[in-house]
Amino acid sequence: MADSAFQVGDRVKVSARPPYLKSAEHMPMLRPSDLVDIGEEGIILSRKTGGYLSVRFSRGAFLIDAQYLTPSLKSDVEPGISSGISSGSEESN
């Protein structure tokens, strides 16, 4: 599936396990692919070049190729659950 079908904030499911995961940090690290299970849901944090998406899963945020993801049937975030996405308009005091 093309990454243009996904938008920031969308819920996605892992449809196939990639050979490895890359952490979505300032200094990315390669991680074993078994940190994310097939069928596990995550929330897209940002879109990257080359069809990669930064997705927050229960065990962390990872850069994952869009070919390994499918849209989740749950289209919106459940009440009381923070997606971890900041609009940037909030000011800290």
Backbone hydrogen bonds, N-H to C=O, Kabsch-Sander energy under -0.5 kcal/mol:
donor,donor_aa,acceptor,acceptor_aa,energy
5,A,2,A,-1.7
6,F,3,D,-1.7
9,G,44,I,-2.4
10,D,7,Q,-2.1
12,V,42,G,-2.5
13,K,70,T,-3.0
14,V,40,E,-1.7
15,S,13,K,-0.6
15,S,68,Y,-2.7
16,A,68,Y,-1.1
21,L,31,R,-2.7
22,K,63,L,-1.0
23,S,29,M,-2.7
24,A,61,A,-2.3
25,E,23,S,-1.3
31,R,21,L,-3.5
35,L,32,P,-1.2
36,V,33,S,-1.4
39,G,14,V,-2.8
40,E,37,D,-2.0
42,G,12,V,-2.5
43,I,56,R,-1.7
44,I,10,D,-2.5
45,L,54,S,-3.7
46,S,54,S,-1.3
48,K,52,Y,-3.0
51,G,48,K,-0.7
52,Y,49,T,-0.8
53,L,64,I,-2.3
54,S,46,S,-2.9
55,V,53,L,-0.7
55,V,62,F,-2.8
56,R,43,I,-2.7
57,F,55,V,-0.6
57,F,60,G,-3.1
60,G,57,F,-1.4
62,F,55,V,-2.5
63,L,22,K,-3.3
64,I,53,L,-2.6
64,I,62,F,-0.6
66,A,51,G,-2.4
68,Y,65,D,-1.9
69,L,66,A,-1.7
70,T,13,K,-2.3
72,S,11,R,-2.3
75,S,73,L,-0.9
81,I,78,E,-1.9
82,S,80,G,-0.6
86,S,84,G,-0.5
